[in-house]
Amino acid sequence: MEYLKLDKLSLHTVDKRDKVALEFIKKLCHDKSISERFTGITGGLLSNPNNEFFGYGFLVTYNNEYIGYIRIGNIFEDEKSVYLRAAIDKDVRGQNFGATLLNEITEYIFYNFHEVESIRLKIAPDNIPSLKTAEAGGYKWLRDDYFVKYNPYLTNEIKK
């Protein structure tokens, strides 16, 4: 069920009766390049009864085809940050969907939620394609395996 239409991509909550969505989730969970980096994919996807945006996972579609997953964390009040985790289906990697998703969700969050001062990404150091995507999207290395981008809609006095 479509939750949010971005520009080229859409986010979807999961209807547990949707066999296509459930098969796609199963496929993601069986992909070692995803399952070794993520735990609890299904928890955030299958338990969003109130269609909340923050704190849940969504399936990502392009032209009505499932292409990936994104988890949008809650706003951490002390940092005024949101953490994102995303995965693109191995069958469509290399087609710029990771960059498109990162750019579209970043713009959506910063433009619509001014209480969010930054977005942070956790990227494994050996995930070179994701590291390059984050850097190309304007994210900067923060520490360890975290990258950050600050909200450009906030004034310089508010930014850290």
Disulfide bonds with the S-S distance in Angstrom:
none
